[in-house]
Amino acid sequence: LLFNFVTIEVVHFTDTYIAIYITVEERWYWWPVPIFEVQETNFNTWWETKNFDRANYGMYVAKENFRGRKERLVFKAQGGYTEKAEFRYHVPYINKKQTQGFMVGFSYNRNHEVMYNTTDNKRDFLKLDEIYLQKLMVARINYEFRPKLYNVHAFELRHHYFSIADTVFSLSENFLNEKQNNNSLFSLYYTFKRDKRNFKSYPTKGYFAEFNLIKNGLGIFDTDNEALYGLFSLRNYWKLGHRTYFSTFTKAKYSLVRPSFYMLGGLGYNNNLVRGYEYYVIHGEHYGLLKTQLRYALLDNKIFNLPFLLSSKFKKVPLSIYPGLFLDVGYVHDSQLAPTNPLNNTALYSSGVALDFVSYYDMVFRFEYAINHLNEHGFF
């Protein structure tokens, strides 16, 4: 999006002609943002320990609408738990029809701590302050093709170079299929997206479908760390009546070749979870997830003016408030970790109440109270 507000007024019309007056308020394009974040699966996991050793700090600088062509330039320098340097340059359009674009990026990060296994669906960590247990460099190039307004195809080639300390292999036999310190791996990603939502950051009508096919290992290097899996997700949004909305989120993963633990993933990370299980991770080669929510617009895009702010790009603050109810179900199938992780190969379900706040610059704050099938409940 290029503008915070767009106002269209009819100033004159006849049987033949119509004149309109359009007023726009541009967004802020330079974003030098200090980084202070906790590196956990979600905020609730960190709040259990409040351990600031797992914090990242630094500076994130983004230039939106670079060169006036909606290009995006990103620089990131970070210290703390994960020391990281990153650069990305995204060009959405490279042809006159605006159907093709590309992105290039490079990142380097290293850690003194590594998650090497899970026990009782909790993460097991190894930490050594004197050495870096993990170093990772990723170079990527992405090509996007948008033949129609709502459809996007993307192909991305990544080169991973990762260094793992010997100590990690002594604790986990399945951490990597090829147990060597330095590994080089090419990966190919294909993504298809169809987006018909009315608003991307907090939609109330429409749908968004996405399919991903990922191949780790292209036979360029002699490596056993190969995998092949697909991901599909579908988000649907309906307006049921006056200020009442219903939404569903469906996601599934299927692995044709099982990834090693280092690349396995699963449920329990950020928004990819059954709500009420924020304190758990459930890794596996296949999973399914269904999230549903009924919402009511208690406050619908109310504009507040903050005269003490000097910039016109910030003094108008839109705010929407949506209380609601939700019901989630999920399942993770795993062939290796289930003996020591009871939530693997088990039906997961939860319900609860939610309160969402939506404001400008696509900011969404969500507060939830959930209860899961273990009869555990809490505020998230």
C-alpha positions as CSV (number, residue, x, y, z in Angstrom):
1,L,0.0,0.0,0.0
2,L,1.2,3.5,-0.8
3,F,-1.3,5.6,1.1
4,N,-2.8,5.7,4.6
5,F,-6.0,7.4,3.5
6,V,-7.7,7.9,0.1
7,T,-10.7,10.2,-0.2
8,I,-12.8,10.4,-3.4
9,E,-15.3,13.3,-3.9
10,V,-17.6,14.1,-6.8
11,V,-17.2,17.8,-7.5
12,H,-19.2,18.1,-10.8
13,F,-21.3,15.9,-13.1
14,T,-23.6,16.2,-16.1
15,D,-25.3,13.6,-18.3
16,T,-22.1,13.3,-20.2
17,Y,-19.2,14.1,-17.9
18,I,-18.2,13.6,-14.2
19,A,-15.4,15.3,-12.4
20,I,-13.9,13.8,-9.2
21,Y,-11.4,15.1,-6.7
22,I,-9.0,12.6,-5.1
23,T,-7.1,13.3,-2.0
24,V,-4.4,11.0,-0.8
25,E,-2.1,10.9,2.3
26,E,1.1,9.1,1.6
27,R,2.6,6.6,3.9
28,W,5.9,7.0,5.7
29,Y,8.5,5.3,3.5
30,W,11.8,5.4,5.6
31,W,11.6,3.0,8.5
32,P,14.8,3.0,10.7
33,V,13.5,0.7,13.4
34,P,15.5,-0.4,16.5
35,I,15.3,-4.1,17.0
36,F,14.5,-5.5,20.4
37,E,12.8,-8.9,20.1
38,V,12.8,-12.2,22.0
39,Q,13.6,-15.3,19.9
40,E,11.0,-17.8,21.0
41,T,8.2,-19.7,19.3
42,N,5.9,-17.0,20.4
43,F,5.7,-14.3,23.1
44,N,4.0,-16.5,25.6
45,T,6.9,-19.0,25.6
46,W,9.3,-16.2,26.5
47,W,7.0,-14.8,29.2
48,E,7.4,-18.1,31.1
49,T,11.0,-17.5,31.8
50,K,11.5,-13.8,30.9
51,N,15.0,-14.7,29.9
52,F,16.7,-11.6,28.3
53,D,19.6,-13.8,27.2
54,R,17.2,-14.9,24.4
55,A,16.8,-11.3,23.2
56,N,17.9,-9.8,19.9
57,Y,18.8,-6.2,19.4
58,G,20.1,-4.0,16.6
59,M,18.7,-1.9,13.7
60,Y,16.4,-2.6,10.9
61,V,16.3,-0.1,8.0
62,A,13.7,-0.3,5.2
63,K,13.0,2.0,2.3
64,E,9.5,1.6,1.0
65,N,8.6,2.7,-2.5
66,F,12.3,3.0,-3.4
67,R,12.9,5.1,-6.5
68,G,9.1,5.8,-6.6
69,R,8.5,2.3,-8.1
70,K,7.2,0.4,-5.1
71,E,10.6,-1.2,-4.8
72,R,11.7,-2.2,-1.3
73,L,15.2,-2.0,0.1
74,V,16.0,-3.7,3.5
75,F,19.2,-3.7,5.7
76,K,19.4,-5.5,9.0
77,A,22.2,-5.6,11.6
78,Q,21.5,-7.6,14.8
79,G,23.3,-8.8,17.9
80,G,22.3,-10.7,21.0
81,Y,20.9,-14.3,20.9
82,T,21.2,-14.5,17.1
83,E,23.9,-12.4,15.5
84,K,22.7,-11.5,12.1
85,A,23.4,-9.4,9.0
86,E,20.8,-9.3,6.2
87,F,20.2,-7.5,2.9
88,R,17.1,-7.7,0.6
89,Y,16.1,-5.8,-2.6
90,H,12.7,-6.4,-4.0
91,V,11.6,-5.1,-7.4
92,P,7.8,-5.8,-8.0
93,Y,7.8,-4.9,-11.7
94,I,10.5,-5.2,-14.4
95,N,8.3,-5.0,-17.5
96,K,5.7,-2.5,-18.8
97,K,2.8,-4.8,-18.2
98,Q,3.8,-5.1,-14.6
99,T,3.5,-8.9,-14.6
100,Q,7.1,-9.8,-13.6
101,G,9.4,-8.9,-10.7
102,F,12.3,-10.2,-8.7
103,M,14.0,-10.2,-5.3
104,V,17.6,-10.8,-4.3
105,G,18.8,-11.3,-0.7
106,F,21.7,-12.5,1.5
107,S,21.8,-13.2,5.2
108,Y,24.3,-14.5,7.7
109,N,23.6,-15.5,11.2
110,R,25.3,-17.5,14.0
111,N,24.3,-18.8,17.5
112,H,25.9,-20.0,20.7
113,E,22.7,-22.1,21.3
114,V,21.0,-24.8,19.1
115,M,17.7,-26.7,19.5
116,Y,18.8,-30.3,18.8
117,N,15.7,-32.3,19.9
118,T,12.2,-32.2,21.5
119,T,11.1,-34.0,24.7
120,D,7.5,-33.9,25.9
121,N,6.9,-31.5,23.1
122,K,9.3,-29.0,24.6
123,R,12.5,-27.9,22.9
124,D,15.9,-29.3,24.0
125,F,18.8,-26.8,23.7
126,L,22.5,-27.0,23.9
127,K,24.4,-23.8,24.7
128,L,28.2,-23.2,24.7
129,D,29.3,-19.6,25.3
130,E,32.9,-20.2,24.1
131,I,32.0,-21.3,20.5
132,Y,29.3,-20.8,17.9
133,L,27.4,-24.1,17.6
134,Q,25.6,-23.0,14.4
135,K,26.5,-20.7,11.5
136,L,24.2,-20.2,8.5
137,M,24.6,-18.2,5.3
138,V,21.7,-18.0,2.8
139,A,21.8,-16.4,-0.7
140,R,18.5,-16.3,-2.6
141,I,17.1,-15.0,-5.8
142,N,13.4,-14.9,-6.5
143,Y,11.4,-14.5,-9.7
144,E,7.7,-13.6,-9.6
145,F,5.2,-13.8,-12.4
146,R,1.7,-12.2,-12.1
147,P,-0.3,-13.1,-15.2
148,K,-3.6,-12.0,-13.7
149,L,-4.5,-9.4,-11.1
150,Y,-5.1,-12.0,-8.3
151,N,-2.6,-14.7,-9.2
152,V,1.1,-14.8,-8.5
153,H,3.7,-17.6,-9.3
154,A,7.1,-17.4,-7.7
155,F,10.2,-19.4,-8.2
156,E,13.1,-19.1,-5.7
157,L,16.6,-20.6,-5.7
158,R,18.4,-20.6,-2.4
159,H,21.9,-21.7,-1.5
160,H,22.4,-22.7,2.2
161,Y,25.8,-23.0,3.7
162,F,25.6,-24.1,7.3
163,S,28.3,-25.1,9.9
164,I,27.3,-27.3,12.8
165,A,29.6,-28.1,15.8
166,D,30.4,-31.8,16.5
167,T,28.9,-31.6,19.9
168,V,25.4,-31.2,18.4
169,F,25.7,-34.5,16.5
170,S,26.7,-36.3,19.7
171,L,23.3,-35.4,21.2
172,S,21.0,-35.9,18.3
173,E,21.5,-38.7,15.7
174,N,18.8,-37.3,13.4
175,F,19.8,-33.6,13.5
176,L,21.2,-33.9,10.0
177,N,21.2,-36.9,7.7
178,E,24.8,-36.2,6.8
179,K,26.8,-35.8,9.9
180,Q,29.5,-33.3,8.9
181,N,30.4,-29.9,10.2
182,N,30.1,-27.9,6.9
183,N,27.2,-28.5,4.6
184,S,26.3,-26.8,1.3
185,L,22.8,-27.2,0.0
186,F,20.7,-25.8,-2.9
187,S,16.9,-25.5,-2.5
188,L,14.2,-24.8,-5.0
189,Y,10.9,-23.2,-4.0
190,Y,7.7,-22.9,-6.0
191,T,4.8,-20.8,-4.7
192,F,1.4,-20.1,-6.1
193,K,-0.8,-17.4,-4.5
194,R,-4.4,-16.3,-5.3
195,D,-5.4,-13.3,-3.2
196,K,-9.0,-12.0,-3.2
197,R,-9.1,-10.4,0.2
198,N,-10.5,-7.0,0.8
199,F,-7.7,-6.0,3.1
200,K,-4.4,-7.9,3.5
201,S,-3.4,-7.2,7.1
202,Y,-6.9,-7.8,8.6
203,P,-9.4,-9.0,6.0
204,T,-13.2,-9.4,6.6
205,K,-14.3,-10.7,3.1
206,G,-12.7,-12.8,0.4
207,Y,-10.1,-15.6,0.4
208,F,-6.4,-16.2,0.1
209,A,-5.0,-19.5,-1.2
210,E,-1.3,-20.5,-1.3
211,F,0.6,-23.6,-2.4
212,N,4.3,-24.3,-1.8
213,L,6.5,-27.0,-3.2
214,I,10.0,-27.2,-1.6
215,K,12.9,-29.4,-2.8
216,N,16.0,-29.4,-0.6
217,G,19.0,-30.7,-2.4
218,L,19.2,-30.5,-6.2
219,G,22.1,-33.0,-6.8
220,I,24.6,-30.2,-7.2
221,F,26.5,-31.2,-4.1
222,D,27.0,-34.7,-2.7
223,T,24.7,-34.5,0.3
224,D,22.1,-36.6,2.1
225,N,20.3,-33.7,3.5
226,E,17.5,-33.8,0.9
227,A,13.8,-33.4,1.3
228,L,10.7,-32.9,-0.8
229,Y,7.4,-31.6,0.7
230,G,4.4,-29.5,-0.1
231,L,2.3,-27.0,1.8
232,F,-1.2,-25.8,1.1
233,S,-3.2,-23.1,3.0
234,L,-6.6,-21.5,2.5
235,R,-8.0,-18.5,4.4
236,N,-11.7,-17.7,3.9
237,Y,-13.6,-14.7,5.2
238,W,-17.4,-14.0,5.2
239,K,-19.6,-11.2,6.3
240,L,-22.6,-12.8,8.0
241,G,-24.6,-9.7,8.9
242,H,-24.3,-6.3,10.3
243,R,-20.8,-6.1,11.8
244,T,-20.6,-9.8,12.2
245,Y,-17.8,-11.9,10.4
246,F,-16.6,-15.5,10.2
247,S,-13.3,-16.8,9.1
248,T,-11.5,-20.1,8.6
249,F,-7.8,-20.9,8.2
250,T,-6.8,-24.4,6.8
251,K,-3.3,-25.5,6.4
252,A,-1.7,-28.9,5.5
253,K,1.8,-30.2,5.0
254,Y,2.8,-33.5,3.3
255,S,6.4,-34.7,3.0
256,L,7.3,-37.1,0.2
257,V,10.9,-37.3,1.5
258,R,11.2,-36.7,5.3
259,P,13.5,-33.7,6.2
260,S,16.1,-34.1,8.9
261,F,15.3,-32.6,12.3
262,Y,17.2,-29.4,11.5
263,M,14.7,-28.7,8.6
264,L,11.6,-30.6,9.9
265,G,9.4,-27.9,11.4
266,G,5.8,-28.4,12.5
267,L,3.1,-26.8,14.6
268,G,3.7,-24.5,17.5
269,Y,5.6,-21.6,15.9
270,N,4.2,-18.0,15.7
271,N,0.7,-18.2,14.1
272,N,1.2,-21.8,12.9
273,L,-0.4,-23.4,15.9
274,V,-3.5,-24.7,17.5
275,R,-4.3,-21.9,19.9
276,G,-4.0,-23.0,23.6
277,Y,-0.8,-25.0,22.8
278,E,1.5,-22.0,22.7
279,Y,3.9,-23.7,25.2
280,Y,4.4,-26.8,23.0
281,V,6.0,-27.6,19.7
282,I,4.9,-30.6,17.6
283,H,7.3,-31.6,14.9
284,G,6.5,-34.0,12.1
285,E,6.6,-34.8,8.4
286,H,2.8,-34.3,7.9
287,Y,0.3,-32.1,9.6
288,G,-3.1,-30.6,9.3
289,L,-4.6,-27.4,10.9
290,L,-8.0,-25.8,11.0
291,K,-8.7,-22.5,12.8
292,T,-12.1,-20.8,12.9
293,Q,-13.2,-17.5,14.4
294,L,-16.5,-15.6,14.7
295,R,-16.0,-11.8,15.2
296,Y,-18.1,-8.7,15.9
297,A,-16.9,-5.2,14.9
298,L,-17.5,-3.4,18.2
299,L,-15.6,-0.4,16.7
300,D,-15.3,-0.2,13.0
301,N,-12.5,2.0,11.5
302,K,-13.0,4.9,13.9
303,I,-10.6,7.8,13.1
304,F,-8.9,9.5,16.0
305,N,-6.9,12.7,15.6
306,L,-3.7,13.2,17.7
307,P,-2.9,16.9,17.3
308,F,0.2,16.7,19.4
309,L,1.9,14.7,16.6
310,L,3.6,17.0,14.0
311,S,3.6,14.6,11.0
312,S,0.3,14.3,9.1
313,K,1.4,10.7,8.3
314,F,0.8,9.7,11.9
315,K,-1.7,12.1,13.5
316,K,-4.7,10.4,12.1
317,V,-5.1,7.0,13.8
318,P,-7.8,4.5,12.5
319,L,-8.9,1.9,15.1
320,S,-11.1,-1.1,14.9
321,I,-12.0,-3.5,17.8
322,Y,-13.2,-7.0,17.2
323,P,-14.2,-9.3,20.1
324,G,-14.9,-12.9,19.0
325,L,-15.0,-16.7,19.6
326,F,-12.7,-19.3,18.1
327,L,-12.4,-23.1,17.7
328,D,-9.2,-24.8,16.5
329,V,-8.2,-28.4,15.6
330,G,-4.9,-29.9,14.4
331,Y,-3.0,-33.1,14.0
332,V,0.7,-33.9,13.4
333,H,1.9,-37.2,12.1
334,D,5.4,-38.2,12.9
335,S,7.3,-41.5,12.5
336,Q,10.4,-40.8,14.7
337,L,9.7,-38.4,17.5
338,A,6.4,-39.7,18.8
339,P,7.8,-42.1,21.5
340,T,9.1,-39.1,23.5
341,N,6.5,-36.5,22.4
342,P,3.0,-37.4,23.5
343,L,1.2,-34.6,21.4
344,N,2.6,-36.2,18.2
345,N,0.0,-38.4,16.4
346,T,-2.7,-37.0,18.7
347,A,-5.8,-35.0,18.0
348,L,-5.4,-31.4,19.2
349,Y,-8.3,-29.1,19.8
350,S,-9.1,-25.9,21.7
351,S,-11.6,-23.1,22.0
352,G,-11.7,-19.7,23.6
353,V,-12.4,-15.9,23.3
354,A,-10.4,-13.3,21.4
355,L,-10.1,-9.5,21.3
356,D,-8.4,-7.9,18.2
357,F,-7.2,-4.3,17.8
358,V,-6.5,-3.1,14.3
359,S,-4.8,0.2,13.6
360,Y,-2.7,2.0,11.0
361,Y,0.4,0.7,9.2
362,D,-1.1,-2.7,9.2
363,M,-0.7,-3.2,13.0
364,V,-2.8,-5.9,14.6
365,F,-2.8,-6.7,18.3
366,R,-4.5,-9.9,19.4
367,F,-5.4,-11.1,22.9
368,E,-6.8,-14.6,23.5
369,Y,-8.0,-16.8,26.3
370,A,-8.0,-20.5,25.3
371,I,-8.5,-23.9,26.8
372,N,-7.1,-27.1,25.1
373,H,-7.9,-30.8,25.2
374,L,-5.5,-31.3,28.2
375,N,-7.8,-29.0,30.1
376,E,-5.0,-26.4,30.2
377,H,-6.1,-22.8,29.9
378,G,-4.5,-19.4,29.9
379,F,-4.2,-15.9,28.5
380,F,-2.1,-15.5,25.3
